[in-house]
Amino acid sequence: MTSWENMTKTKISIYLILIFCVFGFLRFSDIYSVPVFVDEAIYVRWSQVMKNEASLRFLPMSDGKQPLFMWATMPMFKIISDPLVAARTLSSLAGLGTMIGLSILSYLFFQNFTTSLLTGLIYTITPFTVYFDRMALADSLLVMFGIWTLVFFKKFLDHRSLDWAMLTGFALGAGLLTKSPAIFFYLWVFLLAIFQIDFKSENKKTVLNLLLGALYILTISQAMHAILKLGPNSNMAGSRNLDYLYTLKEVWSHPTTPIIGNLKTTWRWLWILLTPTVLLGVVLSFSNKKYRHIFYLLLFCSLIPLLSQALIAKVYTSRYILFAITPLIPLAALGLSRPRYYSLTPLLLIPLGLSLWNIYSPKTARLPYDMANGYYQEWTAGWGQKEIA
C-alpha cells in the first residue's frame, strides 16, 4: 500500500474515533436532564415485572405494545442498577447501531468515505436523533432495525446471495416485534428494489433468485412476527392502533381535517429538530445528477411514511416520525460533502448547538410544543420522582 492510502486510513480512523466520542458525549452526558417520561416509566416497569415473572413475558401486549424493547431492556438491569439509566442506555446503543448502519448504507450508495463519515456525524449531532436516543422509548430501536433492513437488502441486491435476504428478514422481523410502523420497512425494501434493479438485464436465473429472496424476507419476518401469537392479548396491537389512527372510512369523510394540521406540525418538527442545516443538505443533494435516483429513493422512503401518518394520525407526536426522517440524513451528507459546498460545513454547528442546549438547559431549549409540553410541563413529566421515592 502507498503512503497516501495509509494516510487516508489513518485519517478515517481518527474521524471515526472523534465521531464515536461525540456520539457518546451527546448521548450519555447529564442523562437525568430530562425527567422520566410517563411512557418510559411504563416500559421500565413492564421490563422489571417481565424479568421477575416468566409467565408475563408478553405483558406489553395487554396494552397493544410489541415487547422487543422490554425484552432487550431486561438484561440491561443486570449491568446497570438504575432502571431508567439501563433503559435509556439501550436506546443510546440502538442509536449507535443506527449511526453505524446509516454510515454503511451511505457508503454502499455513494462509494465515498467523506459522505459516509459525514452521514455518521450528522446523525450524531442532529437534535431529532440526539433527543430520542437519550429516552427509554422504542423508537430508536425501531429506526435501527429499519436502517439495517435497507443495508442487508442493498447487499442482497448487489451480490444476490440469499444469506443477505435472510438477514433482511431477521432485521425486518425484529422491527415488527418492536413497533407497528415497521410495516413501512416492506415499502422501503420494495422501493429499493424498484430503483436499483434493471429489469431489462435480468434473466430467468436472477429473477428466480430475486423471488426466492423476497420469499425468504417475507417468511422470516412474518414468522418472527408470529411469535406474538404465543402470548395472550395478541390481537390487542391491531385494536390499539385504532386509538391512534383514523380508519380509511373516517379519513374519506373528512379528508383535510387531520392532514393539513399534521403537515404543518411535521414542518415545525423538521425545522426545529432536523434543523435548517440538514434540510439545506437534502436540497443541495438534488444537484448531484450522478445520484439523482438515490435522491428520489431516499426521499420517497421518507415522504411516503410522513404523508401516510399525517393523513390518518389521531395522536401525532414527533417521535412517531423519527424512523421516517432518518433516510434524509445520507442525502444531507451527500449535499454538504460536495467540494463546492465545503464552505457550508460550519453550519453543522447549528444542530450541535441545539443538541447541547436541549441537554444542558432543557427548560429553556427551543422545542416543539408537543415535546416541551409532554416532557417538561404536563402530568406526563416526572419531575421529583426520585425525591418522592
CORTA-V842127 format. One record per residue. N is the residue number from 1. RES is the residue in one letter. PHI is phi in whole degrees, -180 to 180 (* if undefined). Layout:
[[N:RES:PHI] [N:RES:PHI]]
//
This chain:
[[1:M:*] [2:T:-78] [3:S:-64] [4:W:-62] [5:E:-66] [6:N:-62] [7:M:-63] [8:T:-63] [9:K:-64] [10:T:-64] [11:K:-61] [12:I:-59] [13:S:-62] [14:I:-64] [15:Y:-62] [16:L:-62] [17:I:-61] [18:L:-63] [19:I:-64] [20:F:-63] [21:C:-65] [22:V:-64] [23:F:-59] [24:G:-62] [25:F:-64] [26:L:-72] [27:R:-89] [28:F:-114] [29:S:-74] [30:D:48] [31:I:-67] [32:Y:-94] [33:S:-63] [34:V:-99] [35:P:-65] [36:V:-58] [37:F:-88] [38:V:-58] [39:D:-66] [40:E:-61] [41:A:-61] [42:I:-64] [43:Y:-64] [44:V:-65] [45:R:-64] [46:W:-56] [47:S:-61] [48:Q:-64] [49:V:-64] [50:M:-63] [51:K:-65] [52:N:-99] [53:E:-137] [54:A:-62] [55:S:-73] [56:L:-113] [57:R:-68] [58:F:-109] [59:L:-53] [60:P:-59] [61:M:-65] [62:S:-66] [63:D:-112] [64:G:76] [65:K:-105] [66:Q:-71] [67:P:-97] [68:L:-63] [69:F:-61] [70:M:-70] [71:W:-60] [72:A:-71] [73:T:-74] [74:M:-54] [75:P:-68] [76:M:-66] [77:F:-64] [78:K:-76] [79:I:-97] [80:I:-122] [81:S:-73] [82:D:-74] [83:P:-63] [84:L:-67] [85:V:-63] [86:A:-60] [87:A:-70] [88:R:-68] [89:T:-65] [90:L:-60] [91:S:-62] [92:S:-65] [93:L:-66] [94:A:-63] [95:G:-61] [96:L:-62] [97:G:-62] [98:T:-67] [99:M:-60] [100:I:-65] [101:G:-62] [102:L:-63] [103:S:-64] [104:I:-66] [105:L:-61] [106:S:-61] [107:Y:-67] [108:L:-63] [109:F:-78] [110:F:-110] [111:Q:53] [112:N:-142] [113:F:-67] [114:T:-61] [115:T:-64] [116:S:-64] [117:L:-65] [118:L:-67] [119:T:-59] [120:G:-62] [121:L:-67] [122:I:-63] [123:Y:-60] [124:T:-64] [125:I:-107] [126:T:-70] [127:P:-56] [128:F:-58] [129:T:-79] [130:V:-60] [131:Y:-61] [132:F:-84] [133:D:-70] [134:R:-96] [135:M:-109] [136:A:-82] [137:L:-125] [138:A:-79] [139:D:-67] [140:S:-65] [141:L:-66] [142:L:-61] [143:V:-60] [144:M:-58] [145:F:-67] [146:G:-66] [147:I:-67] [148:W:-72] [149:T:-60] [150:L:-66] [151:V:-61] [152:F:-66] [153:F:-70] [154:K:-62] [155:K:-65] [156:F:-63] [157:L:-65] [158:D:-74] [159:H:-112] [160:R:57] [161:S:-93] [162:L:-68] [163:D:-59] [164:W:-69] [165:A:-65] [166:M:-64] [167:L:-64] [168:T:-60] [169:G:-62] [170:F:-66] [171:A:-65] [172:L:-67] [173:G:-63] [174:A:-63] [175:G:-62] [176:L:-65] [177:L:-83] [178:T:-100] [179:K:-162] [180:S:-59] [181:P:-60] [182:A:-61] [183:I:-59] [184:F:-69] [185:F:-67] [186:Y:-62] [187:L:-64] [188:W:-59] [189:V:-62] [190:F:-62] [191:L:-64] [192:L:-62] [193:A:-64] [194:I:-62] [195:F:-80] [196:Q:-99] [197:I:-77] [198:D:-93] [199:F:-66] [200:K:-68] [201:S:-92] [202:E:-77] [203:N:-113] [204:K:-60] [205:K:-66] [206:T:-70] [207:V:-64] [208:L:-62] [209:N:-62] [210:L:-63] [211:L:-65] [212:L:-63] [213:G:-60] [214:A:-62] [215:L:-65] [216:Y:-59] [217:I:-62] [218:L:-65] [219:T:-66] [220:I:-66] [221:S:-65] [222:Q:-73] [223:A:-64] [224:M:-65] [225:H:-63] [226:A:-68] [227:I:-56] [228:L:-61] [229:K:-68] [230:L:-71] [231:G:-102] [232:P:-70] [233:N:62] [234:S:-66] [235:N:-86] [236:M:-72] [237:A:-59] [238:G:-67] [239:S:-70] [240:R:-71] [241:N:-59] [242:L:-68] [243:D:-73] [244:Y:-110] [245:L:-128] [246:Y:-79] [247:T:-75] [248:L:-62] [249:K:-65] [250:E:-67] [251:V:-61] [252:W:-64] [253:S:-76] [254:H:-143] [255:P:-63] [256:T:-99] [257:T:-65] [258:P:-82] [259:I:-73] [260:I:-65] [261:G:-64] [262:N:-67] [263:L:-68] [264:K:-62] [265:T:-65] [266:T:-60] [267:W:-62] [268:R:-61] [269:W:-62] [270:L:-64] [271:W:-68] [272:I:-85] [273:L:-94] [274:L:-83] [275:T:78] [276:P:-58] [277:T:-61] [278:V:-68] [279:L:-62] [280:L:-62] [281:G:-60] [282:V:-63] [283:V:-64] [284:L:-66] [285:S:-65] [286:F:-64] [287:S:-74] [288:N:-86] [289:K:-65] [290:K:-61] [291:Y:-115] [292:R:-61] [293:H:-67] [294:I:-69] [295:F:-57] [296:Y:-66] [297:L:-58] [298:L:-70] [299:L:-65] [300:F:-67] [301:C:-60] [302:S:-90] [303:L:-69] [304:I:-63] [305:P:-64] [306:L:-63] [307:L:-68] [308:S:-63] [309:Q:-68] [310:A:-63] [311:L:-74] [312:I:-120] [313:A:-80] [314:K:-82] [315:V:-104] [316:Y:-133] [317:T:-126] [318:S:-62] [319:R:-68] [320:Y:-68] [321:I:-105] [322:L:-56] [323:F:-66] [324:A:-78] [325:I:-87] [326:T:-62] [327:P:-62] [328:L:-76] [329:I:-66] [330:P:-60] [331:L:-67] [332:A:-60] [333:A:-66] [334:L:-62] [335:G:-67] [336:L:-81] [337:S:-90] [338:R:-70] [339:P:-52] [340:R:-69] [341:Y:-111] [342:Y:-58] [343:S:-66] [344:L:-89] [345:T:-59] [346:P:-59] [347:L:-65] [348:L:-66] [349:L:-67] [350:I:-66] [351:P:-64] [352:L:-63] [353:G:-63] [354:L:-65] [355:S:-65] [356:L:-64] [357:W:-62] [358:N:-62] [359:I:-78] [360:Y:-97] [361:S:-145] [362:P:-62] [363:K:-68] [364:T:-101] [365:A:-66] [366:R:-85] [367:L:-126] [368:P:-61] [369:Y:-56] [370:D:-63] [371:M:-78] [372:A:-60] [373:N:-73] [374:G:-75] [375:Y:-92] [376:Y:-129] [377:Q:-121] [378:E:-78] [379:W:-61] [380:T:-72] [381:A:-88] [382:G:-94] [383:W:-61] [384:G:79] [385:Q:-64] [386:K:-65] [387:E:-64] [388:I:-63] [389:A:-63]]
//
